[in-house]
Amino acid sequence: GSDAYSPMTGLGSFQCFFPDGDATTNVTATVTDSDGASDTDNEVVVVTISNVAPTVTLSAANVLSVDEGSQHTYSFTTSDPGEDDFALLSSECGLNGTQVGADTCDTSTGAGSFVCLFPDGPASSIVSVQVEDSDGDDSNEDTQTVTVDNVAPTVTLAGPATPDEGSGHSYSFTVTDPGQDTFVLGATDCGA
């Protein structure tokens, strides 16, 4: 639909769409005169189609502020102007994250995800992903910074709830924390 031609001057033009590279193709034009004779341009234009590297993007919906001890899924998409398949080159959870589970990457769309565990906070970690197209070109490496928040420890107290007056009793407690922390006893209080 892009052909333009003037029968009076013989000047014309047309547009080509090149769906995928690396490749080469020959561009030609054929013209027929009013007597029915035709000719194809004998100066064939050889067009070299260059591959364009894919672009990978981490999802804006990914969680970027997390509690220590939690794990989260980081999704990504891939765009490419060509007709390529994709493979995951790398996915990283950063210095203060650990990758858990299996990566996913759809070979036809380049969409996928990976799961990160953030064991301790306060900290920050940079998650990243990179893919490769079927022509062997690497994408950009997209990154997001994740803030890992500290979570306060939980103290659980055990002992008699209804002691008799004038009696002494022991109370024990346990401490849990989702982070990789050590603890210092702040205070104990037997009440009024």
N, C-alpha and C positions, 0 to 999 in steps of 0.2 A: 504493500500500500504506500510505499515511500517513493515510488518511481516518479521522476519528473522528466519530461521530454518535450522538446519543441520540434515538430516536423519541419518547420521552415528553416531553422538554423542547424538542426542536427545536434544541438547541445542537450545534454541530459545528465541526470544524477540519480543515485539510489542509495539507500542505507542498508547496512548489513548488521546483523546481531550475531555475536560470537559467544555461544553459551559456555564454552569451557576451554581451558588451556592447561598445560602447554600443548600447542598444536600449531599446524600450519594449514592454510587453505588457499586455493586459487580463486581470485575474483575476476570475472569476465563479464562482457556485455555483448549481446548480439543484436544487430539492427537489420531490418528488412526494408528495401526501398520500394517505391510504388510500382516497380516493374516485377516485383517478386524475388529479386535477388537479395541474398543476405550475407552478412559477414560477421565474424566474431573477432573482437579485438585481438590482434596477434601479439600484443604486448601484455601478457598475463601478469597481473599484479599478485605476487605471492605475499600473503598476509601472515605474519607470525603473531600468534595469540599467546600472550604471557599469562601464566598462572598468577592469581592474586591470593596471597595468604589469607587464611580464615581469621575471623575476629571472634574471640571468646569473651563472654560477659558473665560475671557472677551476678546472681539475681539481687535486685534491690530489696526483695522480701526476706533475704537471709537475716538471721538474728545476729546483731553485732554487739550486744551487751548481754553477757551471760553470767550465771552464777558458777562459782567454782564447783567442780565435781559433776557438772552437767555435760551432756553431749547434744550436738545439734547437727542437722543436715544442711549442707551448703550446695545449692543448685546453681547450674550454669547453662547458658545457651551458646550456640555457635552460629555465626552467619558467614556466608561465602557466596560471592557472585557466580561461581562456577557450579558445575554439577559433580560435586565431590562427595566421597565418603570421609568419615573422620575416625580418628583414634585418639584416646587420651594419652598425652605425653607425661603429665605430672599433675598431682594434686597434693597440696601440702597444708598442714594445720598450723605451721609456724612453731616458733621456739617454745611457746607455753601451751601447745596443744598436741594431742596424739591422735593419729588417724585410727579409727576403729571400723570394722566391717569392710565390705567390698565397695570399690568404686563402681559407678555405672556411667556408660557413655553410649548413646544410641549411634551406631555407625552411620546411619543415613541422615540424621538431623544434627548430630553433634551436641544434643542436650544430655545432661547427666547430673550426677550429684556424688558427694562423698560426705562422710560423717566424721566429726571431730569431737574428742573428749578434752575438756579443759580441767585438769586436775586440781589446780591451785590458783588462788588469787589473793590479794590484788595483783593483776598483771595485764599485759596485752599480748596479742598474738596476731600475726599476719597470715591469713589463709590465702592460698593462691591456686590457680589452675591454668593449664596450657594444653592445647590440642594440636594435632597435625592433620593435614588433609591428605587425600589419597595420591596427590601429586608430589608429596614429600615436603611441602612447605609448612613450617611451624607458625602457629598463631602467636599473637601477643601473649604475655603472661598477665592475667588480670588478678588483682589483689583486693582484699578488704581487711581492715583492721578491726579486730574483735577485742573488746574490753572485758576482762574477766574479773568479776566482783567477788570480794571476800564474803563468806557467809558466816554469821555468828555461830559459835558452838551451841549445842543443846545439852543442858544438864538435866539428868533424871535422878530424882531423890527417892530413896527407899528406906522405910523404917515404920515403927508403930505410929498410927494416927491418933490413938486414944490412950495414952499412958496414964497411969495413976499418979496422983500428986506424990511428991517425995521420992520418985523413982528416977533412975538414970537409964538412958537408952542410947544405943548407937544408931546413927543414921549413915547410910552409905550412898554414894552417888556414882553415876557413870557419865561420861562426856562423849558425845558424838559430834563429828564435824565432817562435812563433805570434802573439805580441803585436806591438804597434806600438812597439817599443823601440829605443833606441840603446844602444851597448855601450862598456865601458871594459875595456881589457886588464888582467886581474888579475895574472898572472904567467906566465912561461915557465920551463921547467926541462929541462935536458938530461940529467938523471939523475946517478948517481954516477960 
